Amino acid sequence: PNPPVPPTPDPTPVPGERFVLIVSETQDRTPQEAATLAALRRWLTDRGVDWRIIDPTTEAAWMEPHAAKLREAGVKGTALLVYAPASDSHPGAYLAVEPLPGRSQDAIARIEEALK
């Protein structure tokens, strides 16, 4: 299934659901990054947060707005996006668009901050 419709950029946090998208190149994954991603999978799933890990080379049409946002922000390599998807009442908002921290504790702290 496809993730929620990507939001229109808006600097103001909005109420509603959040979605965590991690962009990670499978072929370049280090053991440390694999451990961080495994910890994030468990943490996000345990908290009921919608999430997805995707390869940056995907050709899925739904990924293009997110890839454009990463390019706009100058983020290269493994990336973290946290956003509130667009809805009938709001255009949505990106809450975090940045490199994924290398340590799982740091990544979780950053995601927690963006989920507020």
Accessible surface in RSA format (square Angstrom, percent):
REM  Atomic radii and reference values for relative SASA: ProtOr
REM  Chains: A
REM  Algorithm: Lee & Richards
REM  Probe-radius: 1.40
REM  Slices: 20
REM RES _ NUM      All-atoms   Total-Side   Main-Chain    Non-polar    All polar
REM                ABS   REL    ABS   REL    ABS   REL    ABS   REL    ABS   REL
RES PRO A   1   167.10 121.8 123.12 112.2  43.98 159.9 141.38 116.7  25.71 159.8
RES ASN A   2   118.80  81.9  90.64  87.6  28.16  67.8  15.91  38.3 102.89  99.4
RES PRO A   3    16.64  12.1   0.78   0.7  15.86  57.6   7.71   6.4   8.92  55.5
RES PRO A   4    48.74  35.5  34.91  31.8  13.83  50.3  47.74  39.4   1.00   6.2
RES VAL A   5   103.78  68.3  98.38  89.1   5.39  13.0 101.24  88.0   2.54   6.9
RES PRO A   6    27.51  20.0  19.46  17.7   8.05  29.2  19.46  16.1   8.05  50.0
RES PRO A   7     8.44   6.2   0.00   0.0   8.44  30.7   0.55   0.5   7.88  49.0
RES THR A   8    78.50  55.8  74.77  75.8   3.72   8.9  49.41  66.4  29.09  44.0
RES PRO A   9    78.77  57.4  60.18  54.9  18.60  67.6  60.85  50.2  17.93 111.4
RES ASP A  10    32.52  22.8  26.06  25.9   6.46  15.3   8.00  18.8  24.52  24.5
RES PRO A  11   133.22  97.1 100.37  91.5  32.86 119.4 111.42  92.0  21.80 135.5
RES THR A  12    83.20  59.2  80.13  81.2   3.07   7.3  55.91  75.1  27.30  41.3
RES PRO A  13    85.73  62.5  72.11  65.7  13.63  49.5  72.22  59.6  13.51  84.0
RES VAL A  14     6.73   4.4   4.09   3.7   2.64   6.4   6.43   5.6   0.29   0.8
RES PRO A  15   125.27  91.3 102.12  93.1  23.15  84.1 112.70  93.0  12.58  78.2
RES GLY A  16    59.48  73.3   0.00   N/A  59.48  73.3  36.26  99.5  23.21  52.0
RES GLU A  17   134.75  77.4 125.76  95.1   8.98  21.4  53.87 104.2  80.87  66.0
RES ARG A  18    32.71  13.7  25.65  13.1   7.06  16.8  13.80  18.9  18.92  11.5
RES PHE A  19    11.01   5.5  11.01   6.8   0.00   0.0  11.01   6.7   0.00   0.0
RES VAL A  20     0.03   0.0   0.03   0.0   0.00   0.0   0.03   0.0   0.00   0.0
RES LEU A  21     0.00   0.0   0.00   0.0   0.00   0.0   0.00   0.0   0.00   0.0
RES ILE A  22     0.66   0.4   0.66   0.5   0.00   0.0   0.66   0.5   0.00   0.0
RES VAL A  23     4.35   2.9   4.25   3.9   0.10   0.2   4.25   3.7   0.10   0.3
RES SER A  24     1.14   1.0   0.00   0.0   1.14   2.6   0.56   1.2   0.57   0.8
RES GLU A  25    41.90  24.1  38.32  29.0   3.58   8.5  21.93  42.4  19.97  16.3
RES THR A  26    82.71  58.8  73.71  74.7   9.00  21.5  57.84  77.7  24.87  37.6
RES GLN A  27   167.16  93.5 129.39  94.6  37.77  89.9  41.68  88.7 125.48  95.2
RES ASP A  28   107.92  75.6  86.80  86.4  21.12  49.9  33.61  79.1  74.31  74.1
RES ARG A  29    65.40  27.5  38.78  19.8  26.62  63.4  13.39  18.3  52.01  31.5
RES THR A  30    72.81  51.8  69.44  70.4   3.36   8.0  66.50  89.3   6.30   9.5
RES PRO A  31   120.54  87.9 107.87  98.3  12.68  46.1 115.30  95.2   5.24  32.6
RES GLN A  32   101.73  56.9  95.87  70.1   5.86  13.9  50.64 107.8  51.09  38.7
RES GLU A  33    33.87  19.4  31.11  23.5   2.76   6.6  11.65  22.5  22.22  18.1
RES ALA A  34    43.01  39.5  38.35  59.2   4.65  10.6  40.08  56.4   2.92   7.7
RES ALA A  35    58.70  54.0  45.80  70.7  12.90  29.3  54.00  76.0   4.70  12.5
RES THR A  36     2.11   1.5   1.04   1.1   1.07   2.5   1.72   2.3   0.39   0.6
RES LEU A  37     0.45   0.3   0.45   0.3   0.00   0.0   0.45   0.3   0.00   0.0
RES ALA A  38    33.34  30.7  31.64  48.8   1.70   3.9  32.64  46.0   0.69   1.8
RES ALA A  39    19.86  18.3  16.48  25.4   3.39   7.7  17.16  24.2   2.70   7.2
RES LEU A  40     0.12   0.1   0.12   0.1   0.00   0.0   0.12   0.1   0.00   0.0
RES ARG A  41    87.56  36.8  86.77  44.2   0.79   1.9  34.04  46.5  53.52  32.4
RES ARG A  42   147.25  61.8 142.92  72.9   4.32  10.3  71.65  97.9  75.60  45.8
RES TRP A  43    24.50   9.8  21.64  10.5   2.87   6.7  19.78  10.5   4.72   7.7
RES LEU A  44     0.54   0.3   0.54   0.4   0.00   0.0   0.54   0.4   0.00   0.0
RES THR A  45    83.36  59.3  68.39  69.3  14.97  35.7  65.28  87.7  18.09  27.3
RES ASP A  46   114.96  80.5  77.34  77.0  37.62  89.0  22.93  54.0  92.03  91.8
RES ARG A  47   132.84  55.8 100.74  51.4  32.10  76.4  41.70  57.0  91.14  55.2
RES GLY A  48    65.04  80.2   0.00   N/A  65.04  80.2  36.19  99.3  28.85  64.6
RES VAL A  49    25.39  16.7  15.19  13.8  10.20  24.6  20.13  17.5   5.26  14.3
RES ASP A  50    74.27  52.0  68.27  68.0   6.00  14.2  11.06  26.0  63.21  63.0
RES TRP A  51    77.05  30.9  55.73  27.0  21.32  50.1  46.01  24.5  31.04  50.4
RES ARG A  52    75.64  31.8  73.71  37.6   1.93   4.6  17.18  23.5  58.45  35.4
RES ILE A  53    35.87  20.4  12.67   9.4  23.21  55.9  12.67   9.1  23.21  63.0
RES ILE A  54    21.14  12.0  16.97  12.6   4.17  10.0  21.14  15.2   0.00   0.0
RES ASP A  55    36.87  25.8  31.29  31.1   5.59  13.2  24.43  57.5  12.44  12.4
RES PRO A  56    65.73  47.9  40.67  37.1  25.06  91.1  41.71  34.4  24.01 149.2
RES THR A  57   100.39  71.4  80.21  81.3  20.18  48.1  68.29  91.7  32.10  48.5
RES THR A  58    44.98  32.0  19.69  20.0  25.28  60.3  16.29  21.9  28.69  43.4
RES GLU A  59   170.30  97.8 134.60 101.8  35.70  85.0  56.73 109.7 113.58  92.7
RES ALA A  60    35.37  32.5  17.27  26.6  18.10  41.2  29.05  40.9   6.32  16.7
RES ALA A  61    90.48  83.2  69.55 107.3  20.94  47.6  76.79 108.1  13.69  36.3
RES TRP A  62    35.14  14.1  24.50  11.9  10.64  25.0  28.30  15.1   6.85  11.1
RES MET A  63     7.48   3.9   7.48   5.0   0.00   0.0   7.48   6.4   0.00   0.0
RES GLU A  64    91.60  52.6  89.51  67.7   2.08   5.0  54.03 104.5  37.57  30.7
RES PRO A  65    56.00  40.8  44.64  40.7  11.36  41.3  51.76  42.7   4.24  26.4
RES HIS A  66     0.08   0.0   0.08   0.1   0.00   0.0   0.00   0.0   0.08   0.1
RES ALA A  67    22.76  20.9  21.36  33.0   1.40   3.2  22.21  31.3   0.55   1.4
RES ALA A  68    40.86  37.6  36.88  56.9   3.98   9.0  37.63  53.0   3.24   8.6
RES LYS A  69    36.55  17.8  34.35  21.1   2.20   5.2  13.73  12.4  22.82  24.3
RES LEU A  70    15.58   8.7  15.58  11.1   0.00   0.0  15.58  10.9   0.00   0.0
RES ARG A  71   150.77  63.3 127.73  65.1  23.04  54.9  79.87 109.2  70.90  43.0
RES GLU A  72   132.55  76.1  92.81  70.2  39.74  94.6  48.97  94.7  83.58  68.2
RES ALA A  73    53.87  49.5  16.52  25.5  37.35  85.0  28.00  39.4  25.87  68.5
RES GLY A  74    53.42  65.9   0.00   N/A  53.42  65.9  29.24  80.2  24.18  54.2
RES VAL A  75    19.80  13.0   6.41   5.8  13.39  32.3   8.47   7.4  11.33  30.7
RES LYS A  76   178.77  87.2 156.38  95.9  22.40  53.3 105.28  94.8  73.49  78.3
RES GLY A  77    64.43  79.5   0.00   N/A  64.43  79.5  43.20 118.6  21.23  47.5
RES THR A  78    28.28  20.1  18.02  18.3  10.26  24.5   9.58  12.9  18.70  28.3
RES ALA A  79     1.59   1.5   1.59   2.5   0.00   0.0   1.59   2.2   0.00   0.0
RES LEU A  80     0.00   0.0   0.00   0.0   0.00   0.0   0.00   0.0   0.00   0.0
RES LEU A  81     0.00   0.0   0.00   0.0   0.00   0.0   0.00   0.0   0.00   0.0
RES VAL A  82     0.00   0.0   0.00   0.0   0.00   0.0   0.00   0.0   0.00   0.0
RES TYR A  83     0.00   0.0   0.00   0.0   0.00   0.0   0.00   0.0   0.00   0.0
RES ALA A  84     1.47   1.4   1.47   2.3   0.00   0.0   1.47   2.1   0.00   0.0
RES PRO A  85    24.27  17.7  14.19  12.9  10.08  36.6  14.19  11.7  10.08  62.7
RES ALA A  86    35.92  33.0  19.09  29.5  16.83  38.3  19.56  27.5  16.36  43.3
RES SER A  87    68.27  57.7  42.56  56.8  25.71  59.2  48.78 103.9  19.49  27.3
RES ASP A  88   163.41 114.5 121.45 120.9  41.95  99.2  43.25 101.8 120.16 119.8
RES SER A  89   107.71  91.0  70.09  93.5  37.62  86.7  55.42 118.0  52.28  73.2
RES HIS A  90    51.27  28.0  46.51  32.3   4.75  12.2  37.92  39.1  13.35  15.5
RES PRO A  91    65.71  47.9  56.46  51.5   9.25  33.6  65.13  53.8   0.57   3.6
RES GLY A  92     0.13   0.2   0.00   N/A   0.13   0.2   0.13   0.4   0.00   0.0
RES ALA A  93     0.01   0.0   0.01   0.0   0.00   0.0   0.01   0.0   0.00   0.0
RES TYR A  94    24.70  11.5   9.43   5.4  15.27  39.7   8.85   6.7  15.85  19.5
RES LEU A  95    31.79  17.7   8.64   6.2  23.14  58.2  14.30  10.0  17.49  47.1
RES ALA A  96     5.70   5.2   0.00   0.0   5.70  13.0   5.20   7.3   0.50   1.3
RES VAL A  97    29.57  19.5   9.26   8.4  20.31  48.9   9.26   8.0  20.31  55.1
RES GLU A  98    38.04  21.8  37.62  28.5   0.43   1.0  17.48  33.8  20.57  16.8
RES PRO A  99    81.97  59.7  76.99  70.2   4.99  18.1  76.99  63.6   4.99  31.0
RES LEU A 100    18.87  10.5   2.95   2.1  15.92  40.0   2.95   2.1  15.92  42.8
RES PRO A 101    33.81  24.6  21.58  19.7  12.23  44.5  33.38  27.6   0.44   2.7
RES GLY A 102    49.08  60.5   0.00   N/A  49.08  60.5  36.78 100.9  12.30  27.5
RES ARG A 103   132.90  55.8 132.10  67.3   0.79   1.9  56.51  77.2  76.38  46.3
RES SER A 104    24.60  20.8  23.13  30.9   1.47   3.4   2.11   4.5  22.49  31.5
RES GLN A 105   114.45  64.0 106.08  77.5   8.38  19.9  51.76 110.2  62.69  47.5
RES ASP A 106    66.04  46.3  60.76  60.5   5.28  12.5  15.73  37.0  50.31  50.2
RES ALA A 107     0.00   0.0   0.00   0.0   0.00   0.0   0.00   0.0   0.00   0.0
RES ILE A 108    32.84  18.7  32.84  24.5   0.00   0.0  32.84  23.6   0.00   0.0
RES ALA A 109    55.72  51.2  49.18  75.9   6.54  14.9  50.98  71.8   4.75  12.6
RES ARG A 110    55.99  23.5  53.09  27.1   2.89   6.9  26.39  36.1  29.60  17.9
RES ILE A 111     0.00   0.0   0.00   0.0   0.00   0.0   0.00   0.0   0.00   0.0
RES GLU A 112    84.29  48.4  79.70  60.3   4.59  10.9  22.19  42.9  62.10  50.7
RES GLU A 113   104.65  60.1  95.31  72.1   9.34  22.2  27.15  52.5  77.50  63.3
RES ALA A 114     7.85   7.2   0.00   0.0   7.85  17.9   5.65   8.0   2.20   5.8
RES LEU A 115    40.08  22.3  24.39  17.4  15.69  39.4  24.64  17.3  15.44  41.6
RES LYS A 116   177.76  86.7 134.32  82.4  43.44 103.4 116.48 104.8  61.28  65.3
END  Absolute sums over single chains surface
CHAIN  1 A     6538.7       5016.9       1521.8       3732.1       2806.6
END  Absolute sums over all chains
TOTAL          6538.7       5016.9       1521.8       3732.1       2806.6
